[in-house]
């Protein structure tokens, strides 16, 4: 608490009172590469890690995205990502 960190604001949603930040391994430009990964884009990746709150998916080299557990299924309640995903799978 009260530590200062360098972050990039990815998105702000005032209605839901949410802010998304990128705080790790920041690069001088925000492009990460010539191709930017845009919010809502359809893509595939490899499951890198599972936590109680979601799954970290490698979108491309050096870029991981979080899929929250509540977004893993819209028809059934998933209590833990391991119910529907396995680490290392695409």
DRENTORKOL-3810 file (N, C-alpha, C; in nm, 4 decimals):
REM DRENTORKOL-3810
@n.u->0.0825; n.v->-0.1171; n.w->0.0000; ca.u->0.0000; ca.v->0.0000; ca.w->0.0000; c.u->0.0878; c.v->0.1246; c.w->0.0000
@n.u->0.0424; n.v->0.2264; n.w->-0.0668; ca.u->0.1105; ca.v->0.3551; ca.w->-0.0765; c.u->0.2419; c.v->0.3492; c.w->-0.1547
@n.u->0.2712; n.v->0.2375; n.w->-0.2226; ca.u->0.3874; ca.v->0.2299; ca.w->-0.3095; c.u->0.3525; c.v->0.2967; c.w->-0.4427
@n.u->0.4511; n.v->0.3508; n.w->-0.5084; ca.u->0.4309; ca.v->0.4075; ca.w->-0.6407; c.u->0.4817; c.v->0.3085; c.w->-0.7442
@n.u->0.4034; n.v->0.2878; n.w->-0.8495; ca.u->0.4424; ca.v->0.1977; ca.w->-0.9574; c.u->0.4135; c.v->0.2665; c.w->-1.0908
@n.u->0.4900; n.v->0.2331; n.w->-1.1913; ca.u->0.4653; ca.v->0.2834; ca.w->-1.3263; c.u->0.3660; c.v->0.1909; c.w->-1.3935
@n.u->0.2569; n.v->0.2479; n.w->-1.4417; ca.u->0.1521; ca.v->0.1706; ca.w->-1.5085; c.u->0.1023; c.v->0.2464; c.w->-1.6298
@n.u->0.0356; n.v->0.1728; n.w->-1.7160; ca.u->-0.0316; ca.v->0.2310; ca.w->-1.8311; c.u->-0.1797; c.v->0.2037; c.w->-1.8135
@n.u->-0.2622; n.v->0.3064; n.w->-1.8305; ca.u->-0.4070; ca.v->0.2886; ca.w->-1.8222; c.u->-0.4537; c.v->0.2265; c.w->-1.9531
@n.u->-0.5128; n.v->0.1079; n.w->-1.9436; ca.u->-0.5625; ca.v->0.0396; ca.w->-2.0625; c.u->-0.7057; c.v->0.0793; c.w->-2.0944
@n.u->-0.7889; n.v->0.0893; n.w->-1.9904; ca.u->-0.9273; ca.v->0.1303; ca.w->-2.0108; c.u->-0.9861; c.v->0.1808; c.w->-1.8799
@n.u->-1.0893; n.v->0.2643; n.w->-1.8933; ca.u->-1.1613; ca.v->0.3174; ca.w->-1.7782; c.u->-1.3093; c.v->0.2986; c.w->-1.8052
@n.u->-1.3802; n.v->0.2412; n.w->-1.7075; ca.u->-1.5240; ca.v->0.2232; ca.w->-1.7184; c.u->-1.5890; c.v->0.2903; c.w->-1.5979
@n.u->-1.6286; n.v->0.4183; n.w->-1.6117; ca.u->-1.6844; ca.v->0.4895; ca.w->-1.4965; c.u->-1.8169; c.v->0.4306; c.w->-1.4481
@n.u->-1.8943; n.v->0.3713; n.w->-1.5380; ca.u->-2.0226; ca.v->0.3126; ca.w->-1.4987; c.u->-2.0026; c.v->0.1989; c.w->-1.3993
@n.u->-1.9073; n.v->0.1100; n.w->-1.4281; ca.u->-1.8792; ca.v->-0.0031; ca.w->-1.3387; c.u->-1.7717; c.v->0.0292; c.w->-1.2353
@n.u->-1.7188; n.v->0.1524; n.w->-1.2420; ca.u->-1.6128; ca.v->0.1961; ca.w->-1.1517; c.u->-1.4929; c.v->0.1017; c.w->-1.1592
@n.u->-1.4490; n.v->0.0729; n.w->-1.2825; ca.u->-1.3345; ca.v->-0.0154; ca.w->-1.3055; c.u->-1.2297; c.v->0.0550; c.w->-1.3893
@n.u->-1.1063; n.v->0.0215; n.w->-1.3597; ca.u->-0.9944; ca.v->0.0715; ca.w->-1.4384; c.u->-0.9003; c.v->-0.0467; c.w->-1.4634
@n.u->-0.8532; n.v->-0.0607; n.w->-1.5853; ca.u->-0.7594; ca.v->-0.1670; ca.w->-1.6199; c.u->-0.6225; c.v->-0.1055; c.w->-1.6405
@n.u->-0.5226; n.v->-0.1636; n.w->-1.5739; ca.u->-0.3864; ca.v->-0.1129; ca.w->-1.5812; c.u->-0.2911; c.v->-0.2217; c.w->-1.6277
@n.u->-0.1856; n.v->-0.1813; n.w->-1.6968; ca.u->-0.0745; ca.v->-0.2705; ca.w->-1.7287; c.u->0.0430; c.v->-0.2198; c.w->-1.6470
@n.u->0.0910; n.v->-0.3028; n.w->-1.5562; ca.u->0.1951; ca.v->-0.2569; ca.w->-1.4643; c.u->0.3253; c.v->-0.3344; c.w->-1.4762
@n.u->0.3326; n.v->-0.4332; n.w->-1.5578; ca.u->0.4545; ca.v->-0.5132; ca.w->-1.5651; c.u->0.5265; c.v->-0.4971; c.w->-1.6973
@n.u->0.6578; n.v->-0.4982; n.w->-1.6931; ca.u->0.7415; ca.v->-0.5001; ca.w->-1.8127; c.u->0.6957; c.v->-0.3999; c.w->-1.9181
@n.u->0.6810; n.v->-0.2736; n.w->-1.8785; ca.u->0.6353; ca.v->-0.1714; ca.w->-1.9710; c.u->0.7425; c.v->-0.1414; c.w->-2.0746
@n.u->0.6990; n.v->-0.1219; n.w->-2.1951; ca.u->0.7902; ca.v->-0.0873; ca.w->-2.3030; c.u->0.7742; c.v->0.0608; c.w->-2.3338
@n.u->0.8746; n.v->0.1226; n.w->-2.3956; ca.u->0.8673; ca.v->0.2668; ca.w->-2.4210; c.u->0.7450; c.v->0.3104; c.w->-2.5013
@n.u->0.7002; n.v->0.2283; n.w->-2.5949; ca.u->0.5803; ca.v->0.2619; ca.w->-2.6699; c.u->0.4709; c.v->0.1661; c.w->-2.6292
@n.u->0.3470; n.v->0.2078; n.w->-2.6463; ca.u->0.2351; ca.v->0.1243; ca.w->-2.6046; c.u->0.1971; c.v->0.0196; c.w->-2.7076
@n.u->0.2620; n.v->0.0173; n.w->-2.8232; ca.u->0.2227; ca.v->-0.0737; ca.w->-2.9285; c.u->0.2585; c.v->-0.2178; c.w->-2.9021
@n.u->0.3493; n.v->-0.2470; n.w->-2.8100; ca.u->0.3992; ca.v->-0.3814; ca.w->-2.7829; c.u->0.4595; c.v->-0.4436; c.w->-2.9075
@n.u->0.3972; n.v->-0.4253; n.w->-3.0197; ca.u->0.4487; ca.v->-0.4709; ca.w->-3.1484; c.u->0.3769; c.v->-0.3882; c.w->-3.2543
@n.u->0.4016; n.v->-0.4177; n.w->-3.3795; ca.u->0.3335; ca.v->-0.3434; ca.w->-3.4852; c.u->0.1828; c.v->-0.3668; c.w->-3.4795
@n.u->0.1437; n.v->-0.4805; n.w->-3.4282; ca.u->0.0017; ca.v->-0.5148; ca.w->-3.4190; c.u->-0.0433; c.v->-0.4975; c.w->-3.2745
@n.u->-0.1492; n.v->-0.4194; n.w->-3.2538; ca.u->-0.2012; ca.v->-0.4037; ca.w->-3.1190; c.u->-0.3159; c.v->-0.5003; c.w->-3.0978
@n.u->-0.3277; n.v->-0.5476; n.w->-2.9768; ca.u->-0.4377; ca.v->-0.6345; ca.w->-2.9391; c.u->-0.5489; c.v->-0.5436; c.w->-2.8909
@n.u->-0.6624; n.v->-0.5472; n.w->-2.9581; ca.u->-0.7697; ca.v->-0.4556; ca.w->-2.9225; c.u->-0.8744; c.v->-0.5246; c.w->-2.8358
@n.u->-0.9364; n.v->-0.4461; n.w->-2.7523; ca.u->-1.0412; ca.v->-0.4959; ca.w->-2.6638; c.u->-1.1554; c.v->-0.5522; c.w->-2.7468
@n.u->-1.2028; n.v->-0.6689; n.w->-2.7109; ca.u->-1.3142; ca.v->-0.7306; ca.w->-2.7801; c.u->-1.2750; c.v->-0.8076; c.w->-2.9046
@n.u->-1.1470; n.v->-0.8118; n.w->-2.9378; ca.u->-1.1058; ca.v->-0.8837; ca.w->-3.0581; c.u->-1.1136; c.v->-1.0344; c.w->-3.0328
@n.u->-1.1398; n.v->-1.1071; n.w->-3.1393; ca.u->-1.1483; ca.v->-1.2522; ca.w->-3.1304; c.u->-1.0088; c.v->-1.3081; c.w->-3.1544
@n.u->-0.9602; n.v->-1.3860; n.w->-3.0629; ca.u->-0.8266; ca.v->-1.4403; ca.w->-3.0793; c.u->-0.8101; c.v->-1.5699; c.w->-3.0034
@n.u->-0.6993; n.v->-1.6327; n.w->-3.0249; ca.u->-0.6681; ca.v->-1.7574; ca.w->-2.9564; c.u->-0.5359; c.v->-1.7423; c.w->-2.8847
@n.u->-0.5174; n.v->-1.8232; n.w->-2.7829; ca.u->-0.3933; ca.v->-1.8180; ca.w->-2.7089; c.u->-0.3722; c.v->-1.9456; c.w->-2.6310
@n.u->-0.2630; n.v->-1.9486; n.w->-2.5554; ca.u->-0.2285; ca.v->-2.0662; ca.w->-2.4755; c.u->-0.2507; c.v->-2.0330; c.w->-2.3287
@n.u->-0.3125; n.v->-2.1260; n.w->-2.2563; ca.u->-0.3372; ca.v->-2.1074; ca.w->-2.1134; c.u->-0.2043; c.v->-2.1158; c.w->-2.0403
@n.u->-0.1649; n.v->-2.0058; n.w->-1.9755; ca.u->-0.0354; ca.v->-2.0014; ca.w->-1.9067; c.u->-0.0477; c.v->-2.0281; c.w->-1.7578
@n.u->-0.1575; n.v->-1.9814; n.w->-1.6968; ca.u->-0.1716; ca.v->-1.9987; ca.w->-1.5527; c.u->-0.3186; c.v->-1.9926; c.w->-1.5146
@n.u->-0.3558; n.v->-2.0687; n.w->-1.4120; ca.u->-0.4915; ca.v->-2.0671; ca.w->-1.3587; c.u->-0.4874; c.v->-2.0184; c.w->-1.2143
@n.u->-0.5765; n.v->-1.9274; n.w->-1.1809; ca.u->-0.5881; ca.v->-1.8775; ca.w->-1.0445; c.u->-0.7333; c.v->-1.8884; c.w->-1.0018
@n.u->-0.7622; n.v->-1.8580; n.w->-0.8772; ca.u->-0.9003; ca.v->-1.8636; ca.w->-0.8292; c.u->-0.9903; c.v->-1.7672; c.w->-0.9049
@n.u->-0.9348; n.v->-1.6546; n.w->-0.9520; ca.u->-1.0166; ca.v->-1.5512; ca.w->-1.0138; c.u->-1.0172; c.v->-1.5548; c.w->-1.1657
@n.u->-0.9381; n.v->-1.6424; n.w->-1.2277; ca.u->-0.9405; ca.v->-1.6489; ca.w->-1.3723; c.u->-0.8215; c.v->-1.7206; c.w->-1.4319
@n.u->-0.8092; n.v->-1.7071; n.w->-1.5628; ca.u->-0.7021; ca.v->-1.7730; ca.w->-1.6380; c.u->-0.6212; c.v->-1.6699; c.w->-1.7136
@n.u->-0.4881; n.v->-1.6828; n.w->-1.7072; ca.u->-0.3999; ca.v->-1.5967; ca.w->-1.7841; c.u->-0.3686; c.v->-1.6668; c.w->-1.9154
@n.u->-0.3983; n.v->-1.5975; n.w->-2.0251; ca.u->-0.3834; ca.v->-1.6531; ca.w->-2.1593; c.u->-0.2751; c.v->-1.5747; c.w->-2.2330
@n.u->-0.1775; n.v->-1.6472; n.w->-2.2905; ca.u->-0.0736; ca.v->-1.5813; ca.w->-2.3709; c.u->-0.1331; c.v->-1.5486; c.w->-2.5073
@n.u->-0.1447; n.v->-1.4187; n.w->-2.5339; ca.u->-0.2022; ca.v->-1.3717; ca.w->-2.6597; c.u->-0.0957; c.v->-1.3729; c.w->-2.7685
@n.u->0.0220; n.v->-1.3249; n.w->-2.7340; ca.u->0.1401; ca.v->-1.3321; ca.w->-2.8211; c.u->0.2607; c.v->-1.3273; c.w->-2.7291
@n.u->0.3803; n.v->-1.3460; n.w->-2.7832; ca.u->0.5003; ca.v->-1.3478; ca.w->-2.6999; c.u->0.5072; c.v->-1.2238; c.w->-2.6117
@n.u->0.5154; n.v->-1.2455; n.w->-2.4813; ca.u->0.5313; ca.v->-1.1358; ca.w->-2.3876; c.u->0.4036; c.v->-1.0655; c.w->-2.3476
@n.u->0.2892; n.v->-1.1055; n.w->-2.4042; ca.u->0.1628; ca.v->-1.0408; ca.w->-2.3699; c.u->0.0637; c.v->-1.1466; c.w->-2.3230
@n.u->0.0234; n.v->-1.1358; n.w->-2.1966; ca.u->-0.0781; ca.v->-1.2239; ca.w->-2.1398; c.u->-0.2036; c.v->-1.1434; c.w->-2.1122
@n.u->-0.3164; n.v->-1.2062; n.w->-2.1286; ca.u->-0.4444; ca.v->-1.1441; ca.w->-2.0957; c.u->-0.5140; c.v->-1.2265; c.w->-1.9899
@n.u->-0.5976; n.v->-1.1629; n.w->-1.9112; ca.u->-0.6726; ca.v->-1.2320; ca.w->-1.8070; c.u->-0.8154; c.v->-1.2516; c.w->-1.8521
@n.u->-0.8637; n.v->-1.3756; n.w->-1.8436; ca.u->-1.0041; ca.v->-1.4049; ca.w->-1.8644; c.u->-1.0606; c.v->-1.4331; c.w->-1.7261
@n.u->-1.1490; n.v->-1.3443; n.w->-1.6791; ca.u->-1.2056; ca.v->-1.3592; ca.w->-1.5455; c.u->-1.2925; c.v->-1.4845; c.w->-1.5410
@n.u->-1.2945; n.v->-1.5496; n.w->-1.4256; ca.u->-1.3698; ca.v->-1.6739; ca.w->-1.4083; c.u->-1.5168; c.v->-1.6574; c.w->-1.4478
@n.u->-1.5723; n.v->-1.5389; n.w->-1.4270; ca.u->-1.7130; ca.v->-1.5151; ca.w->-1.4624; c.u->-1.7363; c.v->-1.5141; c.w->-1.6133
@n.u->-1.6286; n.v->-1.5011; n.w->-1.6930; ca.u->-1.6411; ca.v->-1.5006; ca.w->-1.8386; c.u->-1.6047; c.v->-1.6335; c.w->-1.9037
@n.u->-1.5769; n.v->-1.7347; n.w->-1.8241; ca.u->-1.5395; ca.v->-1.8647; ca.w->-1.8804; c.u->-1.6597; c.v->-1.9430; c.w->-1.9313
@n.u->-1.7770; n.v->-1.9148; n.w->-1.8801; ca.u->-1.8995; ca.v->-1.9768; ca.w->-1.9294; c.u->-2.0156; c.v->-1.8829; c.w->-1.9030
@n.u->-2.1015; n.v->-1.8678; n.w->-2.0031; ca.u->-2.2195; ca.v->-1.7845; ca.w->-1.9859; c.u->-2.3427; c.v->-1.8684; c.w->-1.9563
@n.u->-2.3285; n.v->-2.0011; n.w->-1.9540; ca.u->-2.4442; ca.v->-2.0874; ca.w->-1.9299; c.u->-2.4376; c.v->-2.1601; c.w->-1.7963
@n.u->-2.3170; n.v->-2.1837; n.w->-1.7443; ca.u->-2.3026; ca.v->-2.2506; ca.w->-1.6147; c.u->-2.2083; c.v->-2.1703; c.w->-1.5262
@n.u->-2.2223; n.v->-2.1876; n.w->-1.3954; ca.u->-2.1357; ca.v->-2.1172; ca.w->-1.3013; c.u->-2.0055; c.v->-2.1960; c.w->-1.2848
@n.u->-1.8938; n.v->-2.1327; n.w->-1.3160; ca.u->-1.7621; ca.v->-2.1940; ca.w->-1.3004; c.u->-1.7029; c.v->-2.1434; c.w->-1.1702
@n.u->-1.6702; n.v->-2.2357; n.w->-1.0793; ca.u->-1.6142; ca.v->-2.1962; ca.w->-0.9501; c.u->-1.4631; c.v->-2.1765; c.w->-0.9587
@n.u->-1.3971; n.v->-2.2551; n.w->-1.0424; ca.u->-1.2519; ca.v->-2.2437; ca.w->-1.0605; c.u->-1.2206; c.v->-2.2722; c.w->-1.2075
@n.u->-1.1285; n.v->-2.1963; n.w->-1.2676; ca.u->-1.0957; ca.v->-2.2159; ca.w->-1.4088; c.u->-1.0548; c.v->-2.3581; c.w->-1.4458
@n.u->-1.0002; n.v->-2.4329; n.w->-1.3495; ca.u->-0.9576; ca.v->-2.5710; ca.w->-1.3790; c.u->-1.0757; c.v->-2.6610; c.w->-1.4138
@n.u->-1.1983; n.v->-2.6161; n.w->-1.3889; ca.u->-1.3160; ca.v->-2.6943; ca.w->-1.4273; c.u->-1.3345; c.v->-2.6979; c.w->-1.5790
@n.u->-1.2841; n.v->-2.5958; n.w->-1.6485; ca.u->-1.3052; ca.v->-2.5878; ca.w->-1.7932; c.u->-1.1761; c.v->-2.5727; c.w->-1.8748
@n.u->-1.0638; n.v->-2.5433; n.w->-1.8088; ca.u->-0.9369; ca.v->-2.5217; ca.w->-1.8790; c.u->-0.8248; c.v->-2.6015; c.w->-1.8148
@n.u->-0.7226; n.v->-2.6299; n.w->-1.8954; ca.u->-0.6003; ca.v->-2.6938; ca.w->-1.8432; c.u->-0.4809; c.v->-2.6094; c.w->-1.8849
@n.u->-0.3864; n.v->-2.5951; n.w->-1.7944; ca.u->-0.2648; ca.v->-2.5177; ca.w->-1.8206; c.u->-0.1906; c.v->-2.5776; c.w->-1.9390
@n.u->-0.1492; n.v->-2.4906; n.w->-2.0316; ca.u->-0.0739; ca.v->-2.5349; ca.w->-2.1492; c.u->-0.1577; c.v->-2.5595; c.w->-2.2722
@n.u->-0.2891; n.v->-2.5692; n.w->-2.2601; ca.u->-0.3733; ca.v->-2.5948; ca.w->-2.3772; c.u->-0.4011; c.v->-2.4662; c.w->-2.4526
@n.u->-0.4405; n.v->-2.4804; n.w->-2.5794; ca.u->-0.4759; ca.v->-2.3639; ca.w->-2.6620; c.u->-0.6250; c.v->-2.3482; c.w->-2.6642
END
